[in-house]
Amino acid sequence: MILVTGAAGYIGSILTEKLIDSGYQVVALDNLSKGHRSAVHKDAVFVKADIGDRPAINGLFQNYTIDAVMHLAADTEVERSFAEPYHFFFNNVASPLNLLDCMLSNNVGTFIFSSSAAVYGEPAEIPVSEVTPTCPINPYGETKLMFEKILHWFSRTKSLNSVALRYFNVAGASACLGEDHKPASTLIAAIIDVATGNRDFLPVFGNDYDTKDGTCIRDFIHVVDIADAHIKALQYLQSKKGFHIFNLGNGDGYSVMEVIEAARKVTGKSIPVKLCPRRPGDPVNVISSASLARSELHWKPSFPKIENLIESAWIWQNQHPQGYNDF
Ligand SMILES: NC(=O)c1ccc[n+]([C@@H]2O[C@H](COP(=O)([O-])OP(=O)(O)OC[C@H]3O[C@@H](n4cnc5c(N)ncnc54)[C@H](O)[C@@H]3O)[C@@H](O)[C@H]2O)c1
């Protein structure tokens, strides 16, 4: 069985769905601080627990035969990480350390970690490869880098084989599951919120950056492609030992204004914007090279076009105007 943490969240729920559709059995763990119980696939075993809860996590490893852990549970909002650094370091570093210790004590040694392009900060080069220096510019990115370092050292000193997947900007939906963060915390989700009329305008944070139109540039990747990479990483770890890092992005950079323009075309909505000051912790330009994941994991994004990502999110939102509606 595969233990997925954060399985009621946006990416974790779609990963759980993909695992089950691919024939895996899943224990889906979430403390429901942000996630939605109804997003968890009906064939998964749902466990409501916090990854920092030692008796609960130890009990889980004793009750189920877990072969591998896919760890997605985390606090994720960059802006909030400046306001609540204690909470972020606790939940994204200390609590997963508990998870890691419990799994190793129960002889489980395969771990896949949701890392982030935020570890690169303002990247020293474009495209960003796995050897580009890491230098986070917000507490969130630092928590991801710290946990990668923990995995590196545990892989050298303990019976741990692990992969850190550094996602770039994740967007889109599967046929049944989508992103329901309130408020929307990512660009495409926020755009969809405006397109559906849930918000009056989209704040654009800074239009005076040194880019083609003055707005930040990002690399977007479909959530289903992210889920697929986890399965490829699991297969990879069957024959590879140690700790490995892979970027997951499409390799194309879109400015914020270009994404808005693409969304106007896909949705047919005007999507009003409001220019706002730059936000601390926002890098200017982040575009991946994911050639290592392509060559080593044999992973290839199925949704390379930004329009595909926006369209799937738009369709899901229209089918679920209240999101999961389970609060
Ligand atoms: N969304 C992106 O663009 C993106 C990009 C890079 C990396 N990531 C990483 O991917 C992972 C999933 O992100 P998401 O967008 O699905 O976020 P999300 O908030 O939708 O999902 C995270 C889930 O973890 C749960 N959770 C949080 N702390 C927990 C704890 N201590 N114990 C148990 N459950 C806990 C929450 O309830 C939530 O359901 C995160 O680790 C995030 O840092 C996301």
The ligand as a Tripos MOL2 file, in Angstrom:
@<TRIPOS>MOLECULE
LIG
   44    48     1     0     0
SMALL
NO_CHARGES

@<TRIPOS>ATOM
      1 N1          0.1840   23.8690   -5.6460 N.am      1 LIG1
      2 C1          1.3910   24.1190   -6.1630 C.2       1 LIG1
      3 O1          1.5360   24.8350   -7.1640 O.2       1 LIG1
      4 C2          2.6280   23.5130   -5.5220 C.ar      1 LIG1
      5 C3          3.8880   23.8200   -6.0710 C.ar      1 LIG1
      6 C4          5.0260   23.2610   -5.4930 C.ar      1 LIG1
      7 C5          4.9060   22.3890   -4.4170 C.ar      1 LIG1
      8 N2          3.6730   22.1150   -3.9030 N.ar      1 LIG1
      9 C6          3.5720   21.1970   -2.7500 C.3       1 LIG1
     10 O2          2.6240   20.1940   -3.0370 O.3       1 LIG1
     11 C7          2.0190   19.7490   -1.8170 C.3       1 LIG1
     12 C8          0.5060   19.7710   -1.9790 C.3       1 LIG1
     13 O3          0.0950   21.0950   -2.2880 O.3       1 LIG1
     14 P1         -1.4320   21.4660   -2.5090 P.3       1 LIG1
     15 O4         -1.4630   22.6250   -3.4220 O.co2     1 LIG1
     16 O5         -2.1760   20.2460   -2.8440 O.co2     1 LIG1
     17 O6         -1.8400   21.9770   -1.0520 O.3       1 LIG1
     18 P2         -3.1700   21.6860   -0.2180 P.3       1 LIG1
     19 O7         -3.2000   22.6760    0.9150 O.co2     1 LIG1
     20 O8         -4.3540   21.6250   -1.0970 O.co2     1 LIG1
     21 O9         -2.9110   20.2380    0.3760 O.3       1 LIG1
     22 C9         -2.1390   19.9990    1.5230 C.3       1 LIG1
     23 C10        -2.9410   19.0600    2.4140 C.3       1 LIG1
     24 O10        -2.1430   18.7230    3.5450 O.3       1 LIG1
     25 C11        -2.9880   18.7010    4.6920 C.3       1 LIG1
     26 N3         -2.1100   18.9280    5.8400 N.ar      1 LIG1
     27 C12        -1.3870   20.0500    6.1110 C.ar      1 LIG1
     28 N4         -0.6740   19.8690    7.2170 N.ar      1 LIG1
     29 C13        -0.9240   18.6090    7.6480 C.ar      1 LIG1
     30 C14        -0.4490   17.8340    8.7510 C.ar      1 LIG1
     31 N5          0.3850   18.3380    9.6460 N.pl3     1 LIG1
     32 N6         -0.9070   16.5650    8.8850 N.ar      1 LIG1
     33 C15        -1.7920   16.0420    7.9900 C.ar      1 LIG1
     34 N7         -2.2700   16.7360    6.9350 N.ar      1 LIG1
     35 C16        -1.8300   18.0060    6.7720 C.ar      1 LIG1
     36 C17        -4.0280   19.7870    4.4480 C.3       1 LIG1
     37 O11        -5.2200   19.5860    5.1660 O.3       1 LIG1
     38 C18        -4.2460   19.6870    2.9430 C.3       1 LIG1
     39 O12        -5.3230   18.8310    2.6430 O.3       1 LIG1
     40 C19         2.5470   20.6510   -0.7220 C.3       1 LIG1
     41 O13         3.6040   19.9850   -0.0670 O.3       1 LIG1
     42 C20         3.0730   21.8530   -1.4840 C.3       1 LIG1
     43 O14         4.0990   22.5060   -0.7920 O.3       1 LIG1
     44 C21         2.5230   22.6500   -4.4220 C.ar      1 LIG1
@<TRIPOS>BOND
     1     1     2 1
     2     2     3 2
     3     2     4 1
     4     4     5 ar
     5     4    44 ar
     6     5     6 ar
     7     6     7 ar
     8     7     8 ar
     9     8     9 1
    10     8    44 ar
    11     9    10 1
    12     9    42 1
    13    10    11 1
    14    11    12 1
    15    11    40 1
    16    12    13 1
    17    13    14 1
    18    14    15 2
    19    14    16 1
    20    14    17 1
    21    17    18 1
    22    18    19 2
    23    18    20 1
    24    18    21 1
    25    21    22 1
    26    22    23 1
    27    23    24 1
    28    23    38 1
    29    24    25 1
    30    25    26 1
    31    25    36 1
    32    26    27 ar
    33    26    35 ar
    34    27    28 ar
    35    28    29 ar
    36    29    30 ar
    37    29    35 ar
    38    30    31 1
    39    30    32 ar
    40    32    33 ar
    41    33    34 ar
    42    34    35 ar
    43    36    37 1
    44    36    38 1
    45    38    39 1
    46    40    41 1
    47    40    42 1
    48    42    43 1
@<TRIPOS>SUBSTRUCTURE
     1 LIG1         1 GROUP 0 **** ****
